[in-house]
Amino acid sequence: MNALIPEAYAQAAGASPGGSFAPLLMMVVFIVIFYFLLIRPQQKKAKEHQAMLAKIAAGDEVVTAGGLLGKVVEVGETFTTIEIADGVRVKVQKFQITSLVPKGTVKSA
């Protein structure tokens, strides 16, 4: 059991000044790194996606999260109607649209 738990010995001298702040400082550093590497880029991507969804209009060609490629026929508050083939229209939730593609992509696909 001694191999897993090191023995604690009493120290004659007092704790060094600033030694008690080291764990707190490390935690703050990890939180800052976590923010800049994970949280901030995800928030930026979400803002760009919201801006893209706000400017979608009828006639735009889009790709959905499920991989459907089509032309926007009607834009509603939460749903969008996409024409994926001649006479075939699908109603999808607006947030499922992942990207806009250049005009003419539907005809070439």
N, CA and C atoms as a LAMMPS dump frame, in Angstrom:
ITEM: TIMESTEP
0
ITEM: NUMBER OF ATOMS
327
ITEM: BOX BOUNDS ff ff ff
-5.0000000000000000e+02 5.0000000000000000e+02
-5.0000000000000000e+02 5.0000000000000000e+02
-5.0000000000000000e+02 5.0000000000000000e+02
ITEM: ATOMS id mol type element x y z
1 1 1 N 0.822 -1.19 0
2 1 2 C 0 0 0
3 1 3 C 0.865 1.253 0
4 2 1 N 2.098 1.154 0.513
5 2 2 C 2.973 2.316 0.545
6 2 3 C 3.401 2.756 -0.853
7 3 1 N 3.33 1.89 -1.825
8 3 2 C 3.733 2.251 -3.176
9 3 3 C 2.722 3.209 -3.814
10 4 1 N 1.462 3.139 -3.413
11 4 2 C 0.433 3.983 -3.991
12 4 3 C 0.266 5.309 -3.27
13 5 1 N 0.509 5.331 -1.974
14 5 2 C 0.318 6.536 -1.186
15 5 3 C 1.648 6.936 -0.56
16 6 1 N 2.175 8.076 -0.961
17 6 2 C 3.451 8.488 -0.363
18 6 3 C 3.254 8.898 1.099
19 7 1 N 4.286 8.718 1.886
20 7 2 C 4.207 9.089 3.288
21 7 3 C 4.334 10.596 3.423
22 8 1 N 3.603 11.148 4.378
23 8 2 C 3.644 12.586 4.625
24 8 3 C 4.539 12.854 5.82
25 9 1 N 5.456 13.763 5.668
26 9 2 C 6.355 14.136 6.748
27 9 3 C 6.085 15.587 7.133
28 10 1 N 6.17 15.881 8.405
29 10 2 C 5.996 17.24 8.878
30 10 3 C 7.214 18.051 8.483
31 11 1 N 7.005 19.254 8.039
32 11 2 C 8.11 20.112 7.63
33 11 3 C 8.444 21.059 8.767
34 12 1 N 9.709 21.277 8.975
35 12 2 C 10.14 22.156 10.055
36 12 3 C 9.906 23.614 9.698
37 13 1 N 10.145 23.994 8.453
38 13 2 C 9.974 25.378 8.033
39 13 3 C 8.529 25.606 7.608
40 14 1 N 8.087 26.851 7.65
41 14 2 C 6.736 27.192 7.222
42 14 3 C 6.614 27.094 5.711
43 15 1 N 5.408 27.175 5.239
44 15 2 C 5.156 27.095 3.802
45 15 3 C 5.748 28.314 3.116
46 16 1 N 6.259 28.115 1.936
47 16 2 C 6.865 29.219 1.202
48 16 3 C 5.779 30.174 0.723
49 17 1 N 6.066 31.475 0.74
50 17 2 C 5.05 32.424 0.268
51 17 3 C 4.818 32.221 -1.233
52 18 1 N 3.587 32.228 -1.625
53 18 2 C 3.255 32.008 -3.031
54 18 3 C 3.075 30.539 -3.361
55 19 1 N 3.475 29.666 -2.503
56 19 2 C 3.326 28.242 -2.752
57 19 3 C 1.883 27.798 -2.713
58 20 1 N 1.069 28.5 -1.958
59 20 2 C -0.336 28.129 -1.871
60 20 3 C -1.128 28.642 -3.074
61 21 1 N -0.548 29.563 -3.838
62 21 2 C -1.234 30.096 -5.013
63 21 3 C -0.928 29.315 -6.285
64 22 1 N 0.016 28.431 -6.244
65 22 2 C 0.401 27.682 -7.444
66 22 3 C -0.749 26.84 -8.002
67 23 1 N -1.482 26.081 -7.187
68 23 2 C -2.609 25.321 -7.758
69 23 3 C -3.699 26.22 -8.327
70 24 1 N -3.939 27.342 -7.649
71 24 2 C -4.944 28.275 -8.145
72 24 3 C -4.506 28.889 -9.474
73 25 1 N -3.249 29.233 -9.563
74 25 2 C -2.71 29.795 -10.798
75 25 3 C -2.793 28.788 -11.943
76 26 1 N -2.474 27.54 -11.668
77 26 2 C -2.558 26.506 -12.714
78 26 3 C -3.998 26.328 -13.194
79 27 1 N -4.956 26.383 -12.269
80 27 2 C -6.358 26.239 -12.648
81 27 3 C -6.798 27.395 -13.543
82 28 1 N -6.378 28.601 -13.212
83 28 2 C -6.717 29.762 -14.029
84 28 3 C -6.101 29.631 -15.424
85 29 1 N -4.86 29.181 -15.491
86 29 2 C -4.194 28.991 -16.785
87 29 3 C -4.939 27.965 -17.623
88 30 1 N -5.372 26.86 -17.012
89 30 2 C -6.114 25.836 -17.75
90 30 3 C -7.459 26.368 -18.238
91 31 1 N -8.125 27.167 -17.446
92 31 2 C -9.412 27.729 -17.859
93 31 3 C -9.221 28.677 -19.037
94 32 1 N -8.172 29.499 -19.008
95 32 2 C -7.901 30.42 -20.113
96 32 3 C -7.577 29.646 -21.39
97 33 1 N -6.755 28.617 -21.28
98 33 2 C -6.425 27.791 -22.446
99 33 3 C -7.682 27.108 -22.992
100 34 1 N -8.502 26.566 -22.108
101 34 2 C -9.749 25.907 -22.5
102 34 3 C -10.661 26.89 -23.235
103 35 1 N -10.738 28.124 -22.745
104 35 2 C -11.587 29.135 -23.372
105 35 3 C -11.113 29.448 -24.788
106 36 1 N -9.809 29.714 -24.939
107 36 2 C -9.308 30.114 -26.254
108 36 3 C -9.236 28.97 -27.252
109 37 1 N -9.1 27.736 -26.81
110 37 2 C -8.998 26.616 -27.75
111 37 3 C -10.336 25.944 -28.053
112 38 1 N -11.308 26.025 -27.144
113 38 2 C -12.567 25.313 -27.36
114 38 3 C -13.793 26.216 -27.403
115 39 1 N -13.983 27.035 -26.408
116 39 2 C -15.229 27.791 -26.284
117 39 3 C -15.318 28.916 -27.31
118 40 1 N -14.294 29.728 -27.428
119 40 2 C -14.32 30.884 -28.323
120 40 3 C -14.5 30.492 -29.792
121 41 1 N -13.749 29.51 -30.322
122 41 2 C -13.98 29.128 -31.724
123 41 3 C -15.384 28.58 -31.98
124 42 1 N -15.931 27.859 -31.003
125 42 2 C -17.272 27.309 -31.18
126 42 3 C -18.311 28.432 -31.21
127 43 1 N -18.158 29.451 -30.373
128 43 2 C -19.075 30.586 -30.384
129 43 3 C -18.965 31.362 -31.696
130 44 1 N -17.758 31.503 -32.21
131 44 2 C -17.552 32.221 -33.473
132 44 3 C -18.225 31.478 -34.627
133 45 1 N -18.084 30.162 -34.646
134 45 2 C -18.703 29.353 -35.696
135 45 3 C -20.226 29.429 -35.61
136 46 1 N -20.767 29.429 -34.393
137 46 2 C -22.22 29.519 -34.217
138 46 3 C -22.743 30.866 -34.71
139 47 1 N -22.009 31.955 -34.452
140 47 2 C -22.423 33.273 -34.938
141 47 3 C -22.41 33.326 -36.462
142 48 1 N -21.39 32.736 -37.091
143 48 2 C -21.319 32.712 -38.553
144 48 3 C -22.478 31.908 -39.137
145 49 1 N -22.833 30.797 -38.492
146 49 2 C -23.946 29.964 -38.967
147 49 3 C -25.265 30.723 -38.842
148 50 1 N -25.469 31.437 -37.735
149 50 2 C -26.696 32.223 -37.56
150 50 3 C -26.782 33.329 -38.616
151 51 1 N -25.663 33.972 -38.917
152 51 2 C -25.655 35.021 -39.94
153 51 3 C -25.975 34.447 -41.311
154 52 1 N -25.439 33.268 -41.616
155 52 2 C -25.719 32.617 -42.895
156 52 3 C -27.205 32.257 -42.992
157 53 1 N -27.788 31.744 -41.917
158 53 2 C -29.205 31.384 -41.93
159 53 3 C -30.092 32.613 -42.083
160 54 1 N -29.673 33.733 -41.53
161 54 2 C -30.475 34.954 -41.612
162 54 3 C -30.539 35.505 -43.036
163 55 1 N -29.508 35.261 -43.837
164 55 2 C -29.5 35.827 -45.189
165 55 3 C -29.97 34.857 -46.265
166 56 1 N -30.445 33.675 -45.894
167 56 2 C -30.96 32.726 -46.889
168 56 3 C -32.248 33.268 -47.492
169 57 1 N -32.338 33.211 -48.814
170 57 2 C -33.518 33.682 -49.531
171 57 3 C -33.912 32.647 -50.578
172 58 1 N -35.118 32.792 -51.106
173 58 2 C -35.59 31.889 -52.151
174 58 3 C -34.663 32.001 -53.356
175 59 1 N -34.321 30.854 -53.935
176 59 2 C -33.431 30.814 -55.09
177 59 3 C -32.01 30.428 -54.736
178 60 1 N -31.651 30.491 -53.461
179 60 2 C -30.315 30.068 -53.031
180 60 3 C -30.208 28.554 -53.092
181 61 1 N -29.021 28.069 -53.354
182 61 2 C -28.775 26.627 -53.359
183 61 3 C -28 26.283 -52.09
184 62 1 N -28.487 25.228 -51.395
185 62 2 C -27.962 24.903 -50.067
186 62 3 C -27.699 23.41 -49.931
187 63 1 N -26.93 23.072 -48.898
188 63 2 C -26.695 21.688 -48.502
189 63 3 C -27.187 21.559 -47.066
190 64 1 N -27.942 20.492 -46.784
191 64 2 C -28.445 20.273 -45.431
192 64 3 C -27.501 19.356 -44.656
193 65 1 N -27.751 19.242 -43.363
194 65 2 C -26.929 18.381 -42.506
195 65 3 C -27.054 16.917 -42.926
196 66 1 N -28.161 16.537 -43.52
197 66 2 C -28.355 15.169 -43.981
198 66 3 C -27.739 14.894 -45.341
199 67 1 N -27.19 15.938 -45.981
200 67 2 C -26.537 15.753 -47.269
201 67 3 C -27.408 16.065 -48.463
202 68 1 N -28.609 16.568 -48.247
203 68 2 C -29.469 16.927 -49.372
204 68 3 C -28.987 18.216 -50.009
205 69 1 N -28.938 18.218 -51.331
206 69 2 C -28.546 19.39 -52.099
207 69 3 C -29.778 19.871 -52.839
208 70 1 N -30.116 21.139 -52.676
209 70 2 C -31.321 21.623 -53.334
210 70 3 C -31.385 23.124 -53.397
211 71 1 N -32.467 23.594 -54.015
212 71 2 C -32.705 25.017 -54.199
213 71 3 C -33.818 25.451 -53.248
214 72 1 N -33.606 26.539 -52.544
215 72 2 C -34.591 27.049 -51.592
216 72 3 C -35.763 27.626 -52.365
217 73 1 N -36.957 27.157 -52.006
218 73 2 C -38.172 27.625 -52.659
219 73 3 C -38.909 28.608 -51.761
220 74 1 N -38.959 28.284 -50.473
221 74 2 C -39.701 29.113 -49.523
222 74 3 C -38.94 29.149 -48.203
223 75 1 N -38.883 30.335 -47.6
224 75 2 C -38.196 30.496 -46.321
225 75 3 C -39.215 30.942 -45.286
226 76 1 N -39.292 30.174 -44.195
227 76 2 C -40.187 30.531 -43.099
228 76 3 C -39.386 30.897 -41.867
229 77 1 N -40.094 31.039 -40.751
230 77 2 C -39.438 31.397 -39.494
231 77 3 C -38.519 30.284 -39.003
232 78 1 N -39.025 29.051 -38.965
233 78 2 C -38.217 27.926 -38.48
234 78 3 C -38.027 26.838 -39.525
235 79 1 N -38.85 26.836 -40.57
236 79 2 C -38.753 25.808 -41.607
237 79 3 C -38.459 26.442 -42.961
238 80 1 N -37.799 25.669 -43.805
239 80 2 C -37.459 26.092 -45.162
240 80 3 C -37.843 24.977 -46.118
241 81 1 N -38.446 25.342 -47.237
242 81 2 C -38.805 24.357 -48.253
243 81 3 C -37.715 24.346 -49.309
244 82 1 N -37.19 23.13 -49.579
245 82 2 C -36.104 22.967 -50.536
246 82 3 C -36.576 22.042 -51.65
247 83 1 N -36.312 22.426 -52.892
248 83 2 C -36.633 21.581 -54.036
249 83 3 C -35.377 20.791 -54.389
250 84 1 N -35.44 19.463 -54.201
251 84 2 C -34.256 18.631 -54.428
252 84 3 C -34.256 17.987 -55.807
253 85 1 N -35.406 17.985 -56.476
254 85 2 C -35.536 17.502 -57.856
255 85 3 C -36.761 18.194 -58.448
256 86 1 N -36.997 18.024 -59.75
257 86 2 C -38.153 18.661 -60.368
258 86 3 C -39.429 18.145 -59.716
259 87 1 N -40.165 19.042 -59.073
260 87 2 C -41.43 18.68 -58.437
261 87 3 C -41.295 18 -57.082
262 88 1 N -40.095 17.792 -56.593
263 88 2 C -39.898 17.147 -55.29
264 88 3 C -39.429 18.211 -54.303
265 89 1 N -40.304 18.528 -53.377
266 89 2 C -39.995 19.549 -52.372
267 89 3 C -39.968 18.929 -50.989
268 90 1 N -39.001 19.347 -50.21
269 90 2 C -38.814 18.824 -48.862
270 90 3 C -38.796 20.005 -47.903
271 91 1 N -39.515 19.864 -46.803
272 91 2 C -39.52 20.906 -45.787
273 91 3 C -38.549 20.482 -44.689
274 92 1 N -37.548 21.313 -44.42
275 92 2 C -36.537 21.011 -43.403
276 92 3 C -36.474 22.154 -42.394
277 93 1 N -35.965 21.836 -41.22
278 93 2 C -35.763 22.883 -40.227
279 93 3 C -34.625 23.779 -40.701
280 94 1 N -34.768 25.044 -40.449
281 94 2 C -33.821 26.02 -40.978
282 94 3 C -32.4 25.794 -40.459
283 95 1 N -32.253 25.406 -39.205
284 95 2 C -30.914 25.231 -38.644
285 95 3 C -30.199 24.01 -39.204
286 96 1 N -30.904 23.144 -39.932
287 96 2 C -30.282 21.97 -40.542
288 96 3 C -29.517 22.321 -41.824
289 97 1 N -29.683 23.532 -42.316
290 97 2 C -28.929 23.971 -43.49
291 97 3 C -27.507 24.277 -43.034
292 98 1 N -26.538 23.579 -43.628
293 98 2 C -25.158 23.732 -43.173
294 98 3 C -24.359 24.725 -44.006
295 99 1 N -24.652 24.825 -45.301
296 99 2 C -23.864 25.75 -46.12
297 99 3 C -24.615 26.166 -47.373
298 100 1 N -24.236 27.321 -47.874
299 100 2 C -24.704 27.796 -49.169
300 100 3 C -23.692 27.345 -50.216
301 101 1 N -24.17 26.965 -51.381
302 101 2 C -23.273 26.562 -52.457
303 101 3 C -23.467 27.53 -53.622
304 102 1 N -22.494 27.641 -54.514
305 102 2 C -22.622 28.551 -55.663
306 102 3 C -23.796 28.175 -56.563
307 103 1 N -24.354 29.171 -57.21
308 103 2 C -25.479 28.947 -58.126
309 103 3 C -25.033 28.022 -59.253
310 104 1 N -25.914 27.098 -59.649
311 104 2 C -25.607 26.142 -60.707
312 104 3 C -25.078 24.813 -60.203
313 105 1 N -24.861 24.709 -58.91
314 105 2 C -24.34 23.45 -58.342
315 105 3 C -25.369 22.342 -58.44
316 106 1 N -26.642 22.67 -58.279
317 106 2 C -27.699 21.646 -58.331
318 106 3 C -27.784 21.046 -59.726
319 107 1 N -27.666 21.85 -60.753
320 107 2 C -27.75 21.34 -62.128
321 107 3 C -26.555 20.472 -62.481
322 108 1 N -25.382 20.816 -61.954
323 108 2 C -24.183 20.038 -62.291
324 108 3 C -24.07 18.746 -61.483
325 109 1 N -24.823 18.632 -60.399
326 109 2 C -24.726 17.425 -59.554
327 109 3 C -25.57 16.289 -60.072
